[in-house]
Amino acid sequence: MASFPGVEVVGTANNGKIALAKLDRLKPDILTLDFEMPEMDGLATLRALKKEAPGVAAIMVSNHTQIGAKATLEALDLGAFDFIAKPNHDSLEKNIESLRSQLRPMILNFRNKRHIAEMLRGQGKPAVAAPSQDIVLRMAQLLDGGRLEIVAIGISTGGPNALAAVLPFLPKDLGVPLVIVQHMPPVFTAALAESLDKKCNISVSEGKNGEVLEINRAYLAPGGKHMRLELHPESRKPCLIMTDDPPENHCRPSVDYLFRSVAKIYEGRALGIIMTGMGSDGTLGLKAMKSAGAKTLAQDEGSCVVFGMPLEAIKAGSVDTVLPLDQIASEIVRLVKKCR
């Protein structure tokens, strides 16, 4: 395919049952699955795929609806690599180009991740390489100092599952608010917030314009809107502001947009965390936070679906500590309690 150098389309199928029947013959690396298919829909196909061919990755194609958003979260829970939103332009050509533009970086990142894993296996190393506990502890010692009053998280590809591996392990009396940018379209962020709220001790909701921050709550930036913090004109307490400002790093919401405001309002009394995702959104914002005295943390390569955003932040010198996903919640708790 001219649009995807090095990628070959080995087959198509108009439903999941036919797709599964072709796996042995075609041996694909990755499938794109529509949720809405006759006879066997996308979720049923994904469940069967994980049993019959666990090495084949799946990218789900989802509708911009509440039902579509909930189904997408279920698919990610089931192990889908990622998802794309089904375009709804006024011409077939625009819809095709939209699909291509969404798929291209996902396929390239999948290929790179697979290549790295194969290289590690060829060298007799584990496919997932996490830092030693000694390195983790020594890096964690760098994080000391003043009181923490907020946690800000930036995350993209692989984010729903990663957030579900962190937020439920925070105690209900954590003592600080959390503000989160997850790269997702409108509607999907509301469904994600609702899903996380059911799993967590703290409250999780999609942020609302003018809402004053409360401790023990997590606020997710709405899809399609930037979210920043400002001081409320009357109470002078930090509150959420939603805007339609131009995208940054091709993203709205943008991590950089949120992190800059956290640096301005909280200065060194914040913890900034950059997690799994492609691209570089969050690098400059995290650098602004660090320059203001905030503590900064990144998810490690081994536990990321895509090590793009954390890697760029690390390369820019914006990160104090790198930790695997399963240690991030405990580190948040440790730092918040330590700085009390």
C-alpha positions in Angstrom: 0.0 0.0 0.0 1.4 3.4 -1.0 -0.2 4.9 2.1 1.6 2.5 4.4 5.1 1.6 3.2 6.2 -1.8 4.3 2.6 -2.9 5.1 0.7 -5.5 3.1 -3.1 -6.0 3.2 -3.4 -9.8 3.2 -7.2 -10.0 3.2 -10.6 -8.7 4.1 -13.8 -10.1 5.6 -17.3 -8.8 6.0 -17.8 -10.3 9.4 -15.8 -11.7 12.3 -16.6 -15.3 11.7 -15.1 -15.2 8.2 -12.1 -13.2 9.5 -11.3 -15.9 12.1 -11.6 -18.6 9.5 -8.9 -16.9 7.4 -6.3 -16.5 10.2 -4.5 -19.8 9.7 -4.1 -19.2 6.0 -3.3 -15.5 5.9 -1.4 -15.2 9.2 -1.9 -11.4 9.8 0.0 -9.4 12.4 -2.9 -7.0 13.0 -6.6 -6.8 12.3 -8.9 -3.8 12.1 -12.3 -4.7 13.5 -15.6 -2.8 13.1 -17.9 -3.1 16.1 -20.9 -3.3 13.8 -20.6 -6.5 11.7 -23.2 -9.1 10.7 -23.3 -12.6 12.3 -20.3 -11.9 14.6 -19.6 -8.4 15.8 -16.3 -6.8 16.8 -16.4 -7.6 20.5 -17.3 -11.2 19.9 -14.5 -11.5 17.3 -12.0 -9.9 19.7 -12.9 -12.4 22.4 -12.4 -15.3 20.0 -9.2 -13.8 18.6 -7.6 -13.6 22.0 -8.3 -17.3 22.5 -7.5 -18.6 19.0 -4.7 -16.2 18.0 -3.4 -14.2 21.0 -0.4 -13.0 18.9 -2.6 -11.1 16.5 -3.3 -7.5 17.5 -6.6 -5.7 16.9 -7.4 -2.1 16.2 -11.1 -1.4 16.8 -13.2 1.0 14.6 -15.7 2.8 16.8 -18.7 5.1 16.4 -18.9 8.6 18.0 -21.8 7.5 20.3 -22.2 6.7 24.0 -22.8 3.0 23.1 -19.7 3.0 20.8 -17.6 4.6 23.6 -18.6 2.0 26.1 -17.9 -0.8 23.6 -14.5 0.7 22.9 -13.6 0.6 26.6 -14.7 -3.0 26.8 -12.5 -3.8 23.8 -9.5 -2.2 25.4 -10.1 -4.1 28.5 -10.2 -7.3 26.4 -6.7 -6.4 25.0 -7.3 -4.4 21.8 -4.1 -2.6 20.8 -6.0 0.7 20.1 -9.0 2.2 18.5 -9.9 4.7 15.8 -13.1 6.8 15.5 -15.2 6.0 12.5 -15.2 9.1 10.3 -18.5 10.7 9.2 -17.5 13.2 6.4 -19.6 14.2 3.5 -17.5 12.2 0.9 -16.0 8.8 0.6 -12.6 10.2 -0.2 -12.5 12.2 3.0 -13.6 9.2 5.1 -10.9 7.1 3.5 -8.2 9.7 4.2 -9.4 10.1 7.8 -9.1 6.4 8.3 -5.6 6.4 6.8 -4.4 9.3 8.9 -5.6 7.6 12.1 -4.3 4.1 11.2 -0.9 5.1 9.9 0.8 6.1 13.2 -0.8 3.2 15.0 0.5 0.6 12.5 4.0 2.1 12.5 4.1 2.1 16.3 2.9 -1.5 16.5 5.5 -2.5 14.0 8.3 -0.7 15.9 7.1 -2.3 19.2 7.1 -5.7 17.6 10.5 -5.2 16.1 12.0 -4.2 19.5 10.5 -7.3 21.1 11.9 -9.6 18.5 15.3 -8.0 18.8 15.3 -8.6 22.6 14.2 -12.2 22.2 16.9 -12.7 19.6 19.5 -11.5 22.2 18.0 -13.8 24.8 16.5 -11.0 26.7 12.9 -10.7 28.0 10.5 -9.0 25.5 9.5 -6.6 28.3 12.4 -4.9 30.0 11.7 -3.2 33.2 14.3 -1.3 35.2 15.9 -3.1 38.2 14.5 -2.4 41.6 17.8 -0.8 42.6 17.5 1.8 39.8 13.8 2.4 40.6 14.7 3.1 44.3 17.6 5.3 43.5 15.6 7.4 41.0 12.8 7.6 43.5 15.2 9.2 46.0 15.4 12.1 43.7 11.8 13.0 44.5 11.8 14.8 47.8 10.9 18.2 49.0 7.8 20.3 49.5 4.1 19.8 49.8 2.2 18.3 47.0 -1.3 19.8 46.2 -2.1 18.3 42.8 -1.3 15.4 40.5 -1.4 16.1 36.7 -1.4 13.1 34.3 -0.9 13.1 30.5 -1.6 9.9 28.6 -2.6 8.7 25.1 -2.4 5.3 23.3 -3.0 2.5 25.9 -4.3 5.1 28.3 -7.7 3.6 29.4 -6.1 0.4 30.6 -3.1 2.2 32.1 -5.4 4.5 34.1 -7.4 1.5 35.2 -4.1 0.1 36.6 -3.4 3.2 38.6 -6.4 5.2 39.7 -8.3 2.3 41.5 -5.2 1.8 43.7 -5.4 5.4 45.1 -7.0 5.7 48.5 -10.3 7.6 49.0 -8.5 10.0 51.4 -5.5 10.7 49.0 -5.7 14.4 49.9 -5.2 16.0 46.5 -7.1 16.4 43.2 -5.9 14.8 40.0 -6.3 16.4 36.5 -5.9 14.2 33.5 -5.6 14.6 29.8 -6.3 11.4 27.9 -6.2 11.8 24.1 -9.7 10.7 23.1 -12.6 12.1 20.9 -15.8 13.6 22.4 -18.2 11.2 24.1 -15.4 8.7 24.7 -13.9 10.6 27.7 -17.3 10.7 29.4 -17.6 6.9 29.1 -14.1 6.5 30.3 -14.7 8.7 33.4 -17.9 6.8 34.2 -16.1 3.4 33.8 -13.2 4.5 36.0 -15.5 6.1 38.7 -17.0 2.6 39.2 -13.6 1.1 39.8 -12.0 3.7 42.0 -12.1 4.8 45.7 -11.7 8.4 44.6 -14.4 10.1 42.4 -13.7 10.3 38.7 -15.6 12.6 36.4 -15.3 14.5 33.1 -14.3 18.0 34.0 -16.8 20.9 33.6 -16.1 24.5 32.8 -15.8 26.6 35.9 -15.7 23.6 38.3 -13.6 24.3 41.4 -11.1 21.5 42.2 -11.8 19.3 45.2 -9.4 16.9 46.9 -9.9 13.1 46.4 -11.4 13.7 42.9 -9.9 13.1 39.4 -11.0 15.3 36.5 -10.7 14.0 32.9 -10.4 16.6 30.2 -13.4 16.3 27.8 -12.6 15.0 24.3 -12.4 17.8 21.8 -11.8 20.5 24.4 -8.6 21.9 26.0 -8.6 22.0 29.8 -6.5 24.4 31.9 -6.5 25.6 35.4 -7.2 29.2 36.6 -7.9 30.8 39.9 -11.6 31.4 40.5 -12.3 35.2 40.3 -14.2 35.1 43.7 -12.9 32.2 45.8 -9.3 32.4 44.3 -9.3 28.6 44.4 -8.1 26.7 41.3 -10.9 25.8 38.9 -11.2 24.1 35.5 -11.5 26.1 32.3 -12.5 24.4 29.0 -11.6 26.1 25.7 -11.8 25.7 21.9 -8.3 27.0 21.5 -6.4 25.6 18.5 -5.0 22.1 18.8 -1.5 21.7 20.1 0.7 18.8 18.9 -2.3 18.0 16.7 -4.2 17.3 20.0 -7.3 18.8 21.7 -7.2 18.2 24.6 -3.5 18.7 24.9 -1.2 17.6 27.7 1.1 20.6 27.2 -1.9 23.0 27.5 -2.9 21.6 30.9 0.6 21.1 32.3 1.5 24.8 31.6 -1.4 26.0 33.7 -0.5 23.6 36.5 3.0 25.0 36.5 1.7 28.5 36.7 -0.9 27.9 39.4 0.9 25.4 41.6 4.6 26.0 40.8 6.5 23.4 42.8 3.6 22.0 44.7 2.6 19.6 41.9 3.5 16.1 40.6 3.5 15.7 36.8 3.2 12.3 35.2 3.6 11.4 31.6 2.4 7.9 30.5 1.9 5.7 27.5 1.2 7.3 24.2 2.6 8.2 20.8 4.0 11.6 19.9 5.5 14.3 22.1 2.5 16.0 23.7 3.4 16.8 27.3 7.1 17.2 26.9 7.2 21.0 27.0 4.5 21.2 29.6 6.3 18.7 31.9 9.5 20.8 31.4 7.6 23.9 32.5 6.4 22.1 35.6 9.9 20.8 36.4 11.3 24.3 35.9 8.7 25.6 38.4 9.9 23.1 40.9 7.4 20.3 40.4 8.2 16.7 40.8 8.0 14.7 37.5 7.5 11.0 36.7 7.3 8.9 33.5 6.0 5.4 32.8 8.8 3.0 31.7 9.2 1.5 28.3 8.4 -2.0 29.3 4.9 -1.3 30.5 4.0 1.3 27.8 1.8 0.3 24.8 3.7 3.1 23.0 6.8 4.6 24.5 6.5 7.9 22.6 5.4 10.5 25.0 7.5 9.3 28.0 10.6 8.9 25.8 10.4 12.4 24.4 10.0 13.8 27.9 12.9 11.8 29.2 15.1 12.9 26.3 14.2 16.5 27.0 15.4 16.2 30.6 11.9 16.8 32.0 11.6 13.6 34.0 12.9 12.9 37.5 11.9 9.3 37.9 10.9 6.4 35.5 8.7 3.7 36.9 6.8 0.7 35.6 3.0 1.0 35.5 2.4 -1.2 38.6 4.5 1.1 40.8 3.0 4.4 39.8 0.0 4.4 42.2 2.1 3.5 45.2 4.6 6.3 44.2 1.8 8.8 44.0 0.6 7.9 47.5 4.1 7.8 48.9 4.9 11.3 47.6 1.6 12.9 48.6 1.8 11.5 52.1 5.5 12.2 52.4 5.0 15.9 51.5 2.2 16.4 54.1 
